[in-house]
Amino acid sequence: MKPVALIIDDEIQIRRLLRVVLEGENYQVHEAETGQQGLMEIATRRPAIILLDLGLPDLDGLDVLRRLREWSEAPVIVLSVRDDEQGKVAALDTGAEDYVTKPFSTPELLARLRAAQRKTRPDEEVSVFKSGDLIVDLTARVVTRGGHEIKLTATEYALLRLFVKHSGRVLTHRYILREIWGPKSEEHRQYLRVYVTHLRQKIESDPTNPSLIRTEPGIGYRFGG
């Protein structure tokens, strides 16, 4: 099966050029003209490589990258006419594997593409989690139960997103605290207990007997499985 490449760029000439180049390298190519469309394509196509323009009509490319990195580790090469060092640093810090300035040479782009794909990525990425009448859509950032949207705080959502990404695995208290609050919060387990309680009250059918966020005594929590 051919690897999938996704081009997110509103300039049709660039998309045509990249399609020719990528199809010549035996990729199955898909395109998106906007950031929102690109995020949906990523969720459905599971691309092996993403080429992302920063100057999109609806979302800034960095915003697309931030949202993508909430649930996917697919390698991203940023394509941009912006040649400033600050912009490159921001893109790399946000999660891009590489940054290529337009106009670019085809051999250089292909070399960078091959290098980006050498990065190890998870065997399976979850963008939508379903359990009973609970649906967590990480692409849309929407959580619903019984068809009704559940309002979560930013921290509650970050915690739920972490659980969904590692569904079925035991996450230690220290790991969760480090991921959500940073390395200096690793000993503050009371933060975690409070937010897990709040989250259970919002997403569990019976918060007093949780079936989704399960406590592993003395270790941490297991979500969903």
N, C-alpha and C positions, 0 to 999 in steps of 0.2 A: 504494500500500500504506500502511495506517495505521501511524504510529509506535507503537512498543511502550513502555508505561509499566509499571514494576514497583513494587508496593507491598509493603514488608517491614514488617509491623506485626502484633502479636499481638492487637490489639483489633479485634474484628469490626465494631463500629460505625464506627470510623475507616475501616476498609477499605471498608465500604459507601458511606460519604460520599465518599471519594476516588474510588471507582469511578464514581459518578454524575457527579462533577465532571469527571473525565478523559474519560469516554466522551462527555460533552457537548462536549468539545473535540476529538473525533474521534481519540482514542487507543484502541489495542487494549490492554486492561488485564489484567495478570496479578498474582496475589497470592502472598505467602509469609507464614507465621505465625512462622517461626523464622529465625535468622541462617543456619544451615546450609542450610536449604531455599532461602533467598534467594540464597546464593552459587551454588547449582546452577541456579536459574532464570536468574540473570544469564549464566551460561556458555552456557545453551541458548537463551535468548530474545534475547540481544543488545539489551537495552532502550535506547531513546533517552533515557530519563530514569528515575531511581530515586528513590523516596521512602522514606527509611529512618528507622524509629523507633529510638531509642537503648535503650529498655527492653525488650529481647527476652528470652524465657525461657531460651534456651540460651547465647547469646553476647551480650556487650555490643555495642551498635551501633558503637562505635569500633573494636572488634576486627574486626567485619564490614568496616568501611570500610578498615582497614589491609590486610586480606587481599585485598579487592577491588582496591585500588590496586597490588597486586603485579603485576597482569596486565591491568587494564582502566582506561580513562580515561572511562568512561561518567559523565555528570554526575549528581551525587547531591545531593538536598536532604534535610537532616536534619530530622525532625519530632520534637519532644520537649516534655514538660511541664517539663523543666528549663530554668529561665530565668536561670541564673547565667552571668556573663561568662566564667569559667574554662572552663565546659563548651562554650560557643560557640567560644572560641578553640581549644580542643582539637580540636573537630570540623572547623573550617576548616583548621587546621594539618595534620590527618590526610588532608585531600583532599576535603572536602565543598565544593560550590560555594556553598551557602547553608544557613542555619539558621533554621527557622521554629518558633516556640513555639506549642504547643497551649494553648487553642483558637485557631484562626486564621480569618481571613476568606477566603472563596473568591476574591474579586478579587485580594487581595494574594498568595495562594498561586499563582494562575495567572500573575501578573506575574513573580514570582520564578522560576517554572518556565520561562517564556519566556526570561528573562535567562540562566538556567543553561544552556539549550540552545544559546545563541549561541556558547558555547565550542567551539572547534575540537577535534574528536576524530579519532583515526586512522581511516583507511579500513577497516582490518581489524585485529581484535584476536585474538590467539592465546591460547586457554586450555589446549589440549592439543596437544603437539607429538609427532609420530610419525616415526621413521626406523628402518626395519628392525624389530628387536625391542625398540628403545628407545622408551619412552613417558614423556613428561614432562607430568604433569597439574598445571598451576599452580593450579587451583581447589582440588584436594585436597592440594596440596603433596606429591605422591608421584611418585617416579621409579622406573621398573621397567625391567628388561632381561630378555627371555625369561621374563616373568611373575614374576620375583623382584625384590623391592624393593631398591633401592640406597640405602645409608645415606650421606648427605652432611652435612658440617658446615654451620653456618649461612652461612659465607662461601662455601663451594663452591656451596650452593644459590642464594645471591644472585647469584653469577657466572653459573651456568647459566640462571637466570631472565632475567638481562639478555640473554644470548645468544639465548634462545628468543624474547624480545620483539622482537629485531632480527634474526631469522633471515634469512640471505641477504645481509645488509649487512656491510660492513667497519666494524668498530669500532676506533678508534685506541686505542693504549695509554693516552694521557692521558684520553680519555673514559671508558674502563673504570675506571681508577684513581679518577677523580673520582666516578663513580657508586657504586662499591663502598666505597672507603676515605675519600672526602672530598677537597676541593680541595687540602689540604696534602700529599696523598700522590701528586700527579701525577708526580713525578720518580722514584718508588720502583718502578721496573719489575720489580725482583727479586721483589716481593710477587706480582705478576701472573704471572710465569713459574712460580713455585712452585705457585700454585693452579691454573693451567692444566694443569700436569703432573699434579697430583693428580686433577683432574677427568677428564683424558684416561684415566688409569689405571682410573677407575671406570666411565666410560660408553662408551669406544671399544672396538670389537672387537679392534683392534690398536693399542694406544697408541703404538707406535713408528712407525706409518704412519697417522696420524689421518685419518679421513674426515669427522668432524663439526666439530671445532674446528681450523680450518686457519689456519696462520700466513701473514700477509701481511708479508713481510720489510720491516723498517724502518717499518712502519705500525701493524700491530695484528693483529686476528684476524677471521676470517669463520666464522660458524657455520651449518652445515646446508645451505648451498646455494652 
